[in-house]
Amino acid sequence: MSDTPQPILLADYTAFGWLIDQVELEFHLAPRATRVLSKISLRPNPDAPAQDFFLHGEELRLIWAKINGERITPEVSKTGLTCAVPDAPFVWEAEVEIDPQDNTALEGLYMSRGMYCTQCEAEGFRKITFYPDRPDVMAPFKVRIFGEDPVLLSNGNPVAQGEWHDPWPKPAYLFALVAGDLRAVSSSFTTASGKDVELNIWVRPGDEDRCDYGLDALKRSMKWDEDVYGREYDLDVFNIVAVDDFNMGAMENKGLNIFNSKCVLASPETATDADFARIEAIIAHEYFHNWTGNRITCRDWFQLCLKEGLTVFRDQQFSGDMRSHAVHRIQDVLMLRGRQFREDNGPLAHPVRPESYVEINNFYTATVYEKGAELIGMLKRLVGDDGYSQALDLYFDRHDGDAATIEDWLKVFEDATGRDLSQFKRWYSQPGTPRLHMSEAFEDGTYTLSFAQDTPPTPGQDVKDPQVIPIAVGLLGANGNEVMPTTVLEMTEAKQSFSFRNSVEGWVLDGPAAAERISGAAPEKPTPSVLRHFSAPVILERDITPETLGFLLSHDTDPFNKWEAGRALAKHVLLTMITQSTQPDALYLDAMAQVAADSALDPAFRALALGLPSQDDIAQALFDSGQTPDPQVIYDAGQSLRDALAAHLEPALAPIYDAMACPGPYSPEAGDAGKRALRHGALGLLSRCDGGARAEALYQAADNMTDQTGALTSLLAIAKGGDQVQAFYDQWHGDRLVLDKWFGMQVSLAKPDQAAQVAHSLAEHPDFDWTNPNRFRALIGGLAMNTAGFHHESGAGYQFVADWLIRLDSKNPQTAARMSTAFETWRRFDADRQDMMREQMQKIAAHDKLSRDMGEMITRMLDAN
């Protein structure tokens, strides 16, 4: 690149020199020449340092500008404009022209299949008009929209056709506009104080029958936020719009949420159980942002985790209440380990609150979102439910209408609970996943757990200070009964020990307040259940036998650790198979048979327990132990273990498959979804025994998308299903969202030596629209998810993905840069694979039209040690 972008630093923050009292916008819509008129009332900010007047603006054609009604000629650059302004309140006016039709980056105002829509987070508003496009500049907006479309929407409350007023001050990134030929599916909600709110989901004609679940999820979210956090909605109307071309899942614009169509549209025929659960969670997430993100926003983009981490935690709480806290916690941790731990352990590692960035779009990461949510959970665990509730009430009271910081957030906890959180703050500034090394001792009736924490070096930060780690521990007796309920140990040192003794109250944490020790016979050594509910985002390292894991799998009363024991046992078996060329362990097979047949367990839990660790998880474990992972060997071991599981469990799986059928009409509720999850888990294994006969029968009989894709997935996993693949296409080729599944399933489940060729073939299919982010992610992302296929020794997967990233980068840098993370683990592998991946990344880096987004990502990955 000719002009190397300079990093933006947290340390350089200064407040904007002017406050804004009112923003008035007028849009004259035209696909190639939309006119935007702005009128902004400003006054000097007495708390800001002296500075030049600068407004952000990119890809705008300035027609005229005025100050206090007088024409001026500002100095315009590629990034904005400057001009002299009065040292007193003044009115800035301008008219600009933009081209929504040519805006393929999908930032600012753009066209999606004839519909006008916006995406302004993080810095898209500067592509609409000249403005101080930063989150700490907040103002009320009035908007008028002129156009030929029958539906003209913006933020706030409707005033007249195409006219909107948002009375709540907001930053520009929350601005939204939608115009098109749309249909509304409507309902209403009455708040706790008796206010009636109109609810609408706006869709293209023909999608009206896919909105009921989204509306129901929205109403449940509104009620939950009132009941649990005391937060009411504050406008007269809440609009959601389904958009086909969208870089993200959804966007929380005040009163006008814009959603990727796949994250809001659902019917039993077109959406799976996983889709319904995801829609429920995302609708809740965006609604919860109304308070944690909109009413209280972030001062600058370095504080992104403040709004996203807290809101992810809130939507996780909501999903747990709506479904199963145990199952949802396991799913959250699977996502955390699969995405965020991988990020923390590679070249893209960064703190939850970064200290610098080149392109802010590259920091919408699993670290900011998922790890950010884990920090909120740890805070709640440390201060207790009452302390958390008091701190949140204080947060909403103190900072409503503010652009806040992490310091503000932690201060309300300190003020509400009296705790010193200065050490806890390190979680926000230190990247990397801490390793928690555990050992145990039992002497003279005292049981001791010792822990040592360390965090490996990460780019730019070699030395890490000890962090506060809440370690939730329970103790089990020899017969499997719980002899000490969950107790949270608070680790603050690099090394720390905790002792327990057997008292009249059972096993307790030793100390001055402990109950009197029982006299008489010496107690038996207990078995520890450590890191219950995954109480901290760490990697627990301990010497533990397969027999102890089997014991925990059978007896642990903590659902997460019960599942974790089975997961660790499966990982042990796979690693032993890979490193020692052994056969699958009988202890593991017997344990899984016991779990599968245990009707007292939640079917959704049993389905998760029957799953194997991911290929990526095993590769990281091998790498951490000093070995070079071979993706093909890992894949083969997984296939062998699945074959052994299928043969060993077949007598139990067949009746499970029959018993978990859900009679009657399809329902997405958690109970039925859990039964289907277990049924499909059983089907995947049974298909290895019956050659896919049951899967073929289920496909023919399926009356819902969950069963249809479940059957097809089982067939593709055993390299069958060609007829069903074609039948699926013939049935659904006219449905854009279902067809994404068709593309993704084929490439993600292809055999490793065929994956790249399958991807090439599908890329030539007439229905592959590579400019649509959903379709691009389904195919190119599907190949990246096929770990052994992407890393096939031929290097064809690397080349295919790199070529498509270069192509997309010229049109949609944000999506291309995010998908470049397929290469982030390149240092794990053998020299030949490293050379091939490095060559492809260097090819991307050398492209003459490389975007700032992609340039930053590739540079960080290539610079990895």
ABEGO torsion letter per residue (X at the ends): XABBBBBBBAAABBBBABBBABBBBBBBBBAABBBBBBBBBBBBBAABBBBBBBBBBBGBBBABBBBGGBBBBBBBBAAEBBBBBBBBBBBBBBBBBBBAAABAAGBEBBBBGGBBBBBAOAAAAAAABBBBBBAABBBBBBBBBBBABABBBBBEBBABBGBBBBABBBBAAABBBBBEBBBBBBBBBBBAAGBBBBBBBBBBBGAAAAAAAAAAAAAAAAAAAAAAAGBBBABABBBBBBBABBABABBABBGBBBBBAAAABBBAAABBAAAAAAAAAAAAAAAAAAABGAABBBABAAAAAAAAAAAAAAAAAAAAAABBAAAAAAAAAAAAAAAAAAAAABAABBBABBABBABAAAABBAAAAAAAAAAAAAAAAAAEAAAAAAAAAAAAAAABGBBBBAAAAAAAAAAAAGBBAAAAAAAAABBEBBBBBBBBBBBGGBBBBBBBBBBBBBBGBABBBBBBBBBBBBBBBAAGBBABBBBBBBBABABBBBBBBBBAAEBBBBEAABBBBBBEBBBBBBBBBBGBGGABBBBBBBBBBAAAAAAAAAABABAAAAAAAAAAAAAAAAAAAAAAGBBBBAAAAAAAAAAAABAABBAAAAAAAABBBBAAAAAAAAAAAGBBBBAAAAAAAAAAAAAAAAAAAAAAAAAAAAAABBBEBBBABAAAAAAAAAAAAAAAAAAAAAGGAAAAAAAAABABAAAAAAAAAAAAAAGBGAAAAAAAAAAAAABAAAAAAAAAAAAAABBAAAAAAAAAAAAABAABBAABAAAAAAAAAAAAABAAAAABAAGAAAAAAAAAAAAAAAABAAAAAAAAAAAAAAAABBAAAAAAAAAAAAAAAABAABBAAAAAAAAAAAABX
